[in-house]
Amino acid sequence: MHFLLTNDDGFDAEGLATLHSLLTDYGKVSVVAPRENQSWISHRVTVGRPMQLESSADNHYILNGTPADCVRVGIGYLALQPDWVVSGINSGANLGIDVYHSGTVAAAREATHLGYPAMAISHFRNGSAKLSWQLARERLARHMDTILSTPLGPARLLNINLPHPAHDSPELELRNVPLDQGTHEMNFSTNAEGVVFSGSFVRRTRTPGSDVEACLDHSCCTMSVVKLAE
């Protein structure tokens, strides 16, 4: 099996290295990832400006572009033909309406547009509590066979989120749940430079049975099948 791996946190992110380590257990991994952090950039693509593509190692490339650019370059320029395009592991959850803003999810969405099976994987961060990437790998590894065998119809991708429970057990259920359609808290403040969004990620709608409720309650890993129209 061949994976094209990318993210929006940048080439040097721990989440990318963690996911690379896991995916090598299942096959060949090619990496095309942004040079710098591209969080919350959504589906922006670069048009009319040269992008520098640097080869870091065998099948590892750094691009000064967006997550969607990385997928486009990997498939359209490098002529990779992966069995899966995988984006993550993002440092921070991408739940509910976050899929519209997330660069992590946008990379998977770009791959889906191009006709490739794709998934985005993110990890909720519980305030200042330290995140263990090794534990994240163990929790995700227990479900990879299920994830990779999940049937995807046309124009659909997987959006997966790991919770951040207080315990260190690798045993966490994987639950197939719908995206929460609720909104974030919308607060703004001002400073000398202008208007600043200051809403809270966790103070948001938690529709019963949704991905937001399940992940923020730390009860399970969530998997949502997302249509491109969503």
N, C-alpha and C positions, 0 to 999 in steps of 0.2 A: 504494500500500500504506500502511496506517495502523498505527503502532506505539504501544502504551502502554508507556512506559518507567518503571521504578522501580528501587530498590536497597535495601540495608540500611545503607549507610555514610552516608547522609544526602544532602540535596539539593545541598550544595556539594561533594560528593566529585568528585575528578578522574576517577575511573572512570566515573561517570555522564556527565560532560561529554564524555569520550572516546567513549563509546558513542552518545551523542546525535549527535555530529559524524559518526559512521559511518552511523548509520541514516538521517540526512537525505539520504544519497546514494540511498536506496531508497524514500523516500516521506515522508509526514507523520509527525511525532513529537509525541505528547502526553506530558507528564511529570507524574506524581503521585508524589512521593517524600517520605520522612520528614524532618521538621524536624531531627532529631538522629540520631546513630548508633544503629542498632538491631541490631548484630551479635549473632549467636548467640541471637536471641530466638525462633527457630523459627517456628511457625505461630500465635503468639499473636494474638488479635483483641480489639478494644476493644468492650465491651458495656455499655450503661447509663451511659456517660460521654461528654459532648459532646467532639467533636474539632474543633479549629479548622482550617479550610481556607482558605489564603491564595493568591490568584492572584498569581504573581510576574511573569509575562509571558504573551504569547499562548500558550495551551495548556500553560502551566507552572504547577503547583500544588504547594504545600508543605502537608503534613498533619502535625499532631502525633499521629501514630499509628504503627503498625507497618507493615512491608512488606506483609503480608497485608491490613491495613486499606487501604492505598493502592490495591491492586487492587480491593477491594470498593467503595471510594468512586468510583474511576474508572469502573467498569462499572455499579455499582448506583445511584450518585447523580448523577454527571456524564453518565451515559448514553452513554459512549464505546463504540464497537463496533469494536475494533481487529482487524486481521488477525492480529497477533502481540502477545503480552505478553512483554516482554523485561526481565529483571532483571539489573543489573550496571553496569559491570564491578566485581565485588567485589575489594577489596584483600586478597588472600589466597585460597588455593585452597579449593574445596569438593568434596572427593573422598571416594569410598566412603561410609562411614557419616556423614560430615559433612552429607549431605543431610537427615538427621533434625534437626540442630541449627541449620542455616543459615537466617537470615532471607532471604537472597538466593534460595535455592531455594524457601522457603516462599511467596514472592510468585508464582513461576512455578506452584507447586502449587495455589495458590488460583485462579489463572486457569484451570488445567486443570479443577479442580472445577466452575468456572462455564461450561465448554464452549469455552474459547478456546485456540488453539495457543500454547504458551509455552516459553520457554527461560530458563535461568539461566547467566550467564557470569561466570567468576571467574579471577583471576590469582594463581598461586603467587608468594610472595615468598621469595627465597633469602637468608634472614638479613638482614644489614644492607646488602646490595647494592642500589644504587639502581635503582628500577623506572622504565622509560621508557614513559609512556603513549602517546607518539606511535608508538613501535615496536610496542606492543601493538595499536594501531589498524591498523598496516600488516599485521601477522601475521593478525589476525582478518579484515581486509578481503579477503584472498586466498581465504578460505573461505566468505564470507557467501552466495554464490550456492548453494553446496552445502548449507549449513546451512538456508537458507530453503526449499530444495526437498526436504528430508528428510521423507518421509512419516511421519506420526504417527498411530497408531491411537488408539482411545478410551482416555481415562484415562492418557495418556502425555505426558511432557515431555522436553525436551532439557537435559542438564546438561553444560556446556562449560567446560573449564579450559585456560588458557594456562600453559605452563611458564615458567621463568626461567633460560634458558641463559646462559652467559657471553658467547657471541658476539652480534653485533648484526645478524645476517642476518635479513631478514624472511621467509626461506624456511623454513617449518616444516610438516611433514606434519600433516594432520588425520586422526586415527585413531579409528575407532568401537570402543569398548572397554566391557566391563561394569564396573559398580561393584565395588570391592573390598569384601568383607563382613567383613574383619578389624577388629580393635579398635585404639584408641590405647593408648599407654603410659599406665598409670594410677598416677601418683605424687601424693602429697599432702604438704603441709607445714603448719605452724601458725605463726601470729604472734599478736600481742596481740589481734587482732580475730576470730580463729577459724581455721577449716580452709581451706586454699587448694589448689586443684588446680594441680599444677605439672608435669604430663606434657608431653612434647615432641610437637609436631605431626608432625615428620618421623620420629620413632622409633615406627614403627607397622608393621603387617603390610603386606608388599608382594607380593601374590599375582601370580605371573607372568601377563602378559597383561591385567592389570587397569588401571583408570584411575590408581590410586596409583602403580604401578610406572612407567607411561609418563610421567606428569607429573613425578614427583620425580626421574626419571632425565634430565629435560630433553630427552627425545628427540622429543616431538611435542606438538601440541595434542590434547586428548582430547574426544570427544563420546560421551555415554552416553544411551541412551533409558531413561528411568526410569518405571516403573509407579507409579501412586499408592499401591499397596499396599506398595511397597518403602520 
